[in-house]
Amino acid sequence: MRIDTHQHFWKYDPERYAWIDDSMGLIKQDFLPADLKKILKSNNMDGCISVEAHSSESETNFLLDLSRENDFIKGIIGWVDLFADNLENRLSHFSSYEKFKGVRYNVQSEPDINFMLREDFQRGISRLKDFDLIYEILIFPPFLPAAITCVKNHPQQKFVLNHIAKPYIKDKKIEPWSSQIKDMAQYPNVYCKLSGMVTEADLQYWQEKDFIPYISTIIESFGISRVMFGSDWPVCLLAAEYKQVLNIVEIFIETLSKSEQEKIMGANAIEFYGIK
């Protein structure tokens, strides 16, 4: 089974999805399961993990509804208020849904690069493991040191790094990102998605070779068994079609054994997300 571990759905609303600014006019429209289903099929993909794109429980419920109606949506990563007094109640509620796999918080938009070290944030993170829920890390490179400490502080919590922490691919800058990625990968409770790379490159003039040092760092650091493919569709459309995003990863891993390729393209996701 081949799984795309990172994509989004939305019924476009300019207030709800205000992060889609004027430079992203191409994605100021609805993107729903019927649109993705045919793309997955044409690219020999069997399913996906759908990730929240708005910080609200209504977004989580929206994705859960879509997952009930579409079998190819194998799991969802929703939003839950990690600071809420009734957090345990909310986690208990959402974890009762088989396809609810975890939580993401938009840390990259926080002004404090040490946000993940806040006591109240870490208290929220500490509740997730009791419900066997994943935490998805969405950050820019300056947040990596705090993220590494957070991961270290919660060794029983499952984490996955989204978009390889958004390194400065357009500028061909690899340090200190590379060294910090190696530090994070020391902790076995952290996985990493090969996702979101094209939108960190030159949107119009990127080349496949631009991604080689970054993908190399991820695979060398995390190993074959903790790396997963993600398209970041439809956000990726700002720079590349789905097939192009898929090719970047598939061309890089074509020298690996068949079983190693299968791990990155689906087997790791099936195990990590508990996909049946």
KALIN-V742752 format. One record per backbone hydrogen bond with DSSP energy under -0.5 kcal/mol. CO is the residue of the C=O (numbers start at 1). NH is the residue of the N-H. E is the energy in kcal/mol with one decimal. If there is no record, write none. Layout:
# KALIN-V742752
((CO/NH/E) (CO/NH/E))
This chain:
# KALIN-V742752
((1/3/-0.5) (2/46/-2.6) (2/47/-1.3) (3/5/-0.8) (4/49/-2.3) (6/232/-3.1) (6/233/-0.7) (7/51/-3.1) (10/12/-0.8) (10/31/-2.8) (13/17/-2.9) (15/18/-0.9) (17/20/-1.8) (19/21/-1.4) (21/24/-2.1) (22/25/-0.9) (24/27/-2.0) (25/28/-1.6) (27/29/-1.9) (31/10/-2.3) (32/35/-1.7) (32/36/-1.4) (33/37/-3.0) (34/38/-0.8) (35/39/-0.7) (36/40/-2.9) (37/41/-2.2) (38/42/-2.1) (39/43/-1.1) (40/43/-0.7) (40/45/-3.0) (41/44/-1.5) (47/4/-2.5) (48/50/-0.5) (48/74/-2.2) (48/75/-1.0) (49/7/-1.2) (50/77/-2.8) (54/56/-1.8) (56/60/-1.3) (57/61/-2.7) (58/62/-2.1) (59/63/-2.2) (60/64/-2.3) (61/65/-2.5) (62/66/-2.0) (63/67/-2.4) (64/68/-1.7) (65/69/-1.4) (66/70/-1.2) (70/73/-1.5) (72/48/-2.2) (72/74/-1.1) (75/50/-2.4) (76/78/-0.6) (76/101/-2.7) (76/102/-0.9) (77/52/-2.2) (78/104/-2.1) (80/82/-1.0) (81/84/-1.5) (84/87/-1.4) (86/90/-2.0) (87/91/-2.8) (88/92/-2.3) (89/93/-2.1) (90/94/-2.6) (91/95/-2.5) (92/96/-0.5) (93/96/-1.0) (94/97/-1.9) (96/98/-0.5) (97/100/-1.6) (99/76/-3.1) (99/101/-0.8) (101/134/-2.2) (102/78/-2.2) (103/136/-2.5) (105/107/-2.4) (105/138/-0.6) (106/109/-1.2) (107/110/-2.3) (111/113/-0.7) (112/115/-1.8) (114/117/-2.2) (115/118/-1.9) (118/122/-2.6) (119/123/-2.0) (120/124/-1.6) (121/125/-2.4) (122/126/-2.2) (123/127/-0.6) (124/127/-1.3) (124/128/-0.6) (125/128/-1.3) (125/129/-0.5) (127/130/-0.7) (128/131/-1.8) (128/133/-1.8) (129/132/-1.5) (134/103/-2.6) (135/137/-0.5) (135/160/-1.7) (136/105/-0.7) (136/138/-0.6) (137/139/-0.6) (137/162/-2.7) (138/108/-1.3) (140/143/-2.0) (141/144/-2.1) (143/147/-2.2) (144/148/-2.7) (145/149/-1.8) (146/150/-2.4) (147/151/-2.5) (148/152/-2.2) (149/153/-2.1) (150/154/-0.7) (151/154/-0.9) (154/157/-1.7) (157/159/-0.5) (158/135/-2.4) (159/191/-2.1) (160/137/-2.8) (160/162/-0.6) (161/164/-0.6) (161/193/-2.6) (162/165/-2.3) (163/166/-2.8) (166/141/-0.6) (167/169/-2.0) (168/173/-2.1) (169/172/-1.4) (174/178/-3.3) (176/180/-2.3) (177/181/-2.6) (178/182/-1.9) (179/183/-1.6) (180/184/-2.5) (181/185/-2.5) (182/186/-0.5) (183/186/-1.0) (184/187/-1.9) (186/188/-0.7) (187/190/-1.7) (189/159/-2.8) (191/161/-2.6) (192/228/-2.1) (193/164/-0.9) (193/195/-1.7) (194/230/-1.9) (197/200/-1.7) (197/201/-0.5) (198/201/-0.8) (200/170/-2.1) (201/203/-0.7) (202/206/-1.3) (207/210/-1.7) (208/211/-1.4) (209/212/-0.8) (211/215/-2.8) (212/216/-2.7) (213/217/-1.7) (214/218/-2.0) (215/219/-2.6) (216/220/-2.7) (217/221/-2.0) (218/222/-3.0) (219/223/-1.8) (223/226/-1.1) (224/227/-0.9) (226/192/-2.1) (228/194/-3.6) (229/5/-2.5) (232/235/-0.6) (232/236/-2.0) (233/8/-2.6) (234/237/-1.6) (235/238/-2.0) (236/239/-2.5) (236/240/-2.9) (241/245/-1.9) (242/246/-2.5) (243/247/-2.4) (244/248/-1.7) (245/249/-1.1) (246/250/-2.7) (247/251/-3.0) (248/252/-1.1) (249/253/-2.2) (250/254/-0.6) (251/254/-0.7) (252/255/-0.5) (253/256/-2.0) (257/261/-2.5) (258/262/-2.3) (259/263/-1.6) (260/264/-1.8) (261/265/-2.2) (262/266/-0.7) (262/267/-2.7) (263/266/-0.8) (263/268/-2.4) (263/269/-0.5) (264/229/-1.9) (265/3/-2.0) (266/270/-2.4) (267/271/-1.8) (268/272/-3.0) (269/273/-2.7) (270/275/-1.8))
